[in-house]
């Protein structure tokens, strides 16, 4: 059976008649739903996955409010949108998909031939262990099997809407070099206080884990952590975290990133821009991170191994380990 045309349904509600017809063709009886805490009814997971193992097709749904970075006010009636479709060609414990694949791909395509087929979108490609392209209607991700000699899966994913920092808020942020230069400085330092005064740091500090934090993730994609450094009696700026939109349930950091990085850099580009050997490097199924130690700071980059872009950049003061 051919399900390649289902990609035209991305972004539609699970209750849409065509989405329901798709689920019927896939013999999927269960409706997508939020995972709620049994005790207080809070949302534990805003996504749901429905898989037909025999046909090799999986549908991913996400709460509309969650996709838009909003609070889910009525979990029981929250619309679930079709946001991802997986076509499994060679995947553990899932039967191979036998229909046509999007973008003219075929299951036997090697990494080289898949890139050739998608040459029209070469300028959008981000690569690492997988390849990601930005097509007009969706993001297309290919996971390869057998050393890149054939396709393991094709995933078509709805692009999350952009969430830039508010223009007025963005105008207040200090420059990234000045923030980096403040690492290790005491909270009582007049220069540090002046630097962050436009953000009203004093009014936004909260007690956290033996120190203080400045939480600006929602509107600015910025997090500041003040701790007692080894042997010190005064709180100092030990960690700065710059977030991509949604990564901390908020806006994207509007300023530059350290070391000439950009949020849309693929892991391949990250390692080209920072050619030094990382002191730590670990990849998982969906994310990876690498840490470098420089004289002025320690830098950690968290990235997606699916969409192949940076999720978060963390800088810590000399001699201080990253938070996570």
DAKACOR-V48807 format. One record per residue. RES is the residue in three letters. SS is DSSP state (helix for helix, strand for strand, loop for the rest). OMEGA is omega in whole degrees, 0 to 359 (NA if undefined). D_LAST is the distance of its C-alpha to the last C-alpha in Angstrom with 2 decimals. Layout:
RES/SS/OMEGA/D_LAST ; RES/SS/OMEGA/D_LAST
This chain:
UNK/loop/183/44.80 ; UNK/loop/180/43.41 ; UNK/loop/184/40.53 ; UNK/helix/180/39.62 ; UNK/helix/181/41.20 ; UNK/helix/181/38.68 ; UNK/helix/178/36.34 ; UNK/helix/181/38.73 ; UNK/helix/180/37.62 ; UNK/loop/181/34.00 ; UNK/loop/180/33.35 ; UNK/loop/180/36.09 ; UNK/strand/177/35.94 ; UNK/loop/180/36.12 ; UNK/loop/178/39.49 ; UNK/loop/185/40.93 ; UNK/helix/180/44.01 ; UNK/helix/176/43.02 ; UNK/helix/177/39.56 ; UNK/helix/178/41.34 ; UNK/helix/177/43.79 ; UNK/helix/179/41.00 ; UNK/helix/178/39.53 ; UNK/helix/178/43.08 ; UNK/helix/179/43.62 ; UNK/loop/181/40.45 ; UNK/loop/177/41.80 ; UNK/loop/185/38.73 ; UNK/loop/183/39.99 ; UNK/loop/176/36.93 ; UNK/loop/179/35.93 ; UNK/loop/182/32.31 ; UNK/loop/175/30.80 ; UNK/loop/173/27.75 ; UNK/strand/185/26.06 ; UNK/strand/175/26.69 ; UNK/loop/182/25.86 ; UNK/loop/185/29.07 ; UNK/loop/185/29.05 ; UNK/loop/177/28.45 ; UNK/loop/179/28.71 ; UNK/loop/183/25.39 ; UNK/strand/177/23.95 ; UNK/strand/180/21.46 ; UNK/strand/182/21.74 ; UNK/loop/179/23.55 ; UNK/strand/176/24.33 ; UNK/strand/185/26.89 ; UNK/strand/180/28.07 ; UNK/strand/189/31.68 ; UNK/strand/166/32.65 ; UNK/strand/184/36.05 ; UNK/loop/184/35.45 ; UNK/loop/182/39.04 ; UNK/loop/177/39.14 ; UNK/loop/180/35.66 ; UNK/strand/178/34.65 ; UNK/strand/178/31.70 ; UNK/strand/177/31.46 ; UNK/strand/180/28.30 ; UNK/strand/180/28.79 ; UNK/strand/177/26.70 ; UNK/strand/184/27.66 ; UNK/helix/181/29.27 ; UNK/helix/180/27.71 ; UNK/helix/179/24.16 ; UNK/helix/182/25.05 ; UNK/loop/179/26.29 ; UNK/loop/182/23.30 ; UNK/loop/176/25.58 ; UNK/loop/175/25.69 ; UNK/loop/188/27.41 ; UNK/loop/182/30.32 ; UNK/loop/187/32.45 ; UNK/helix/184/30.45 ; UNK/helix/181/33.67 ; UNK/helix/181/35.28 ; UNK/loop/178/32.39 ; UNK/loop/176/33.45 ; UNK/strand/183/31.53 ; UNK/strand/173/31.65 ; UNK/strand/185/31.87 ; UNK/strand/182/28.99 ; UNK/strand/173/28.59 ; UNK/strand/178/31.11 ; UNK/strand/172/30.49 ; UNK/strand/185/33.38 ; UNK/strand/179/32.76 ; UNK/loop/176/35.00 ; UNK/loop/187/33.63 ; UNK/strand/183/30.92 ; UNK/loop/172/30.55 ; UNK/loop/177/32.59 ; UNK/strand/179/33.68 ; UNK/loop/182/37.15 ; UNK/loop/176/37.58 ; UNK/loop/187/38.26 ; UNK/loop/184/41.85 ; UNK/loop/177/42.36 ; UNK/loop/177/41.98 ; UNK/loop/177/38.59 ; UNK/helix/174/37.72 ; UNK/helix/177/38.51 ; UNK/helix/179/41.10 ; UNK/loop/172/38.66 ; UNK/loop/187/39.88 ; UNK/loop/182/38.05 ; UNK/loop/180/39.45 ; UNK/loop/171/38.01 ; UNK/loop/178/36.12 ; UNK/helix/181/33.27 ; UNK/helix/183/35.92 ; UNK/helix/177/38.37 ; UNK/helix/178/35.83 ; UNK/helix/177/34.96 ; UNK/helix/181/38.70 ; UNK/helix/182/39.30 ; UNK/loop/183/36.74 ; UNK/helix/180/37.96 ; UNK/helix/181/38.89 ; UNK/helix/184/35.22 ; UNK/helix/182/34.12 ; UNK/helix/181/33.04 ; UNK/helix/187/30.40 ; UNK/loop/171/28.97 ; UNK/strand/189/25.30 ; UNK/strand/172/24.71 ; UNK/loop/175/22.44 ; UNK/loop/176/22.88 ; UNK/loop/176/24.62 ; UNK/strand/179/26.72 ; UNK/strand/176/26.53 ; UNK/strand/174/29.45 ; UNK/strand/174/30.22 ; UNK/loop/183/33.56 ; UNK/loop/186/35.54 ; UNK/loop/187/34.95 ; UNK/loop/170/31.49 ; UNK/strand/178/28.69 ; UNK/strand/183/29.78 ; UNK/strand/176/27.40 ; UNK/strand/170/28.78 ; UNK/strand/186/27.20 ; UNK/strand/178/29.43 ; UNK/strand/174/30.82 ; UNK/helix/176/32.53 ; UNK/helix/178/31.06 ; UNK/helix/181/31.73 ; UNK/loop/176/35.39 ; UNK/strand/183/35.29 ; UNK/strand/174/33.31 ; UNK/strand/175/31.08 ; UNK/strand/170/30.48 ; UNK/strand/179/31.01 ; UNK/strand/176/28.96 ; UNK/strand/189/30.31 ; UNK/strand/176/27.96 ; UNK/loop/179/28.85 ; UNK/loop/174/27.21 ; UNK/loop/178/25.22 ; UNK/loop/180/27.20 ; UNK/loop/176/25.92 ; UNK/loop/180/24.45 ; UNK/strand/174/24.95 ; UNK/loop/176/24.51 ; UNK/loop/185/27.78 ; UNK/helix/181/30.12 ; UNK/helix/178/30.87 ; UNK/helix/182/27.26 ; UNK/helix/181/26.37 ; UNK/loop/183/29.27 ; UNK/loop/190/27.66 ; UNK/loop/174/24.42 ; UNK/loop/177/24.45 ; UNK/loop/180/24.36 ; UNK/helix/177/21.16 ; UNK/helix/180/22.68 ; UNK/helix/176/23.49 ; UNK/helix/180/20.00 ; UNK/helix/180/18.65 ; UNK/helix/181/21.54 ; UNK/loop/180/20.61 ; UNK/loop/180/17.35 ; UNK/loop/179/18.20 ; UNK/loop/180/21.20 ; UNK/strand/177/22.14 ; UNK/loop/180/22.14 ; UNK/loop/181/25.86 ; UNK/loop/182/26.42 ; UNK/helix/180/29.10 ; UNK/helix/179/27.89 ; UNK/helix/180/24.38 ; UNK/helix/178/26.02 ; UNK/helix/181/28.45 ; UNK/helix/185/25.84 ; UNK/helix/181/24.09 ; UNK/helix/177/27.33 ; UNK/helix/179/28.05 ; UNK/helix/182/24.96 ; UNK/loop/184/26.38 ; UNK/helix/183/23.34 ; UNK/helix/183/25.26 ; UNK/helix/185/25.99 ; UNK/helix/178/22.49 ; UNK/strand/178/20.53 ; UNK/strand/176/19.26 ; UNK/strand/181/18.45 ; UNK/strand/171/14.95 ; UNK/loop/176/13.47 ; UNK/loop/179/15.99 ; UNK/strand/178/15.97 ; UNK/strand/178/16.75 ; UNK/strand/172/15.19 ; UNK/strand/185/17.13 ; UNK/strand/178/16.60 ; UNK/strand/185/18.38 ; UNK/helix/188/16.60 ; UNK/helix/185/19.71 ; UNK/helix/186/22.20 ; UNK/helix/182/20.48 ; UNK/loop/185/17.04 ; UNK/strand/178/15.76 ; UNK/strand/179/13.41 ; UNK/strand/180/14.06 ; UNK/strand/178/12.59 ; UNK/strand/180/15.20 ; UNK/strand/172/14.83 ; UNK/strand/178/17.31 ; UNK/loop/184/16.88 ; UNK/loop/179/18.22 ; UNK/loop/182/21.91 ; UNK/loop/179/22.00 ; UNK/loop/183/23.69 ; UNK/loop/174/22.71 ; UNK/strand/180/19.66 ; UNK/strand/177/18.36 ; UNK/strand/185/16.28 ; UNK/strand/184/13.10 ; UNK/strand/172/10.80 ; UNK/strand/180/12.21 ; UNK/strand/178/10.93 ; UNK/strand/188/13.71 ; UNK/strand/165/14.01 ; UNK/loop/179/16.53 ; UNK/loop/180/18.86 ; UNK/loop/185/18.02 ; UNK/loop/176/14.29 ; UNK/loop/180/13.98 ; UNK/loop/180/17.52 ; UNK/loop/185/19.11 ; UNK/loop/175/20.66 ; UNK/strand/173/19.73 ; UNK/loop/186/19.13 ; UNK/loop/183/22.75 ; UNK/loop/177/22.49 ; UNK/loop/173/21.93 ; UNK/loop/178/18.69 ; UNK/helix/174/18.20 ; UNK/helix/177/19.93 ; UNK/helix/181/22.25 ; UNK/loop/174/19.87 ; UNK/loop/183/20.82 ; UNK/loop/181/19.11 ; UNK/loop/175/21.75 ; UNK/loop/173/21.14 ; UNK/loop/175/20.84 ; UNK/helix/177/18.63 ; UNK/helix/181/21.99 ; UNK/helix/178/22.52 ; UNK/helix/182/19.11 ; UNK/helix/173/19.95 ; UNK/helix/181/23.44 ; UNK/helix/177/22.47 ; UNK/loop/186/20.22 ; UNK/loop/180/22.42 ; UNK/loop/179/20.94 ; UNK/loop/178/19.39 ; UNK/loop/177/15.57 ; UNK/loop/176/14.33 ; UNK/strand/179/11.96 ; UNK/strand/184/12.83 ; UNK/strand/178/12.35 ; UNK/strand/174/14.24 ; UNK/loop/185/14.68 ; UNK/loop/186/17.56 ; UNK/loop/180/16.39 ; UNK/strand/174/13.30 ; UNK/strand/176/12.14 ; UNK/strand/178/9.99 ; UNK/strand/183/11.32 ; UNK/strand/177/10.70 ; UNK/strand/178/13.83 ; UNK/strand/176/15.03 ; UNK/loop/180/17.89 ; UNK/loop/186/20.15 ; UNK/loop/184/19.31 ; UNK/strand/170/15.51 ; UNK/strand/185/12.51 ; UNK/strand/175/11.76 ; UNK/strand/178/9.15 ; UNK/strand/174/10.84 ; UNK/strand/183/9.99 ; UNK/strand/175/13.46 ; UNK/strand/175/15.74 ; UNK/loop/174/17.79 ; UNK/loop/181/20.43 ; UNK/loop/172/21.23 ; UNK/loop/171/20.09 ; UNK/loop/183/18.68 ; UNK/strand/177/15.68 ; UNK/strand/184/13.61 ; UNK/strand/173/11.36 ; UNK/strand/181/11.42 ; UNK/strand/175/9.34 ; UNK/strand/179/11.39 ; UNK/strand/183/11.07 ; UNK/strand/179/14.26 ; UNK/loop/179/15.91 ; UNK/loop/181/14.91 ; UNK/loop/180/11.61 ; UNK/loop/175/8.34 ; UNK/loop/181/5.49 ; UNK/loop/181/3.80 ; UNK/loop/NA/0.00
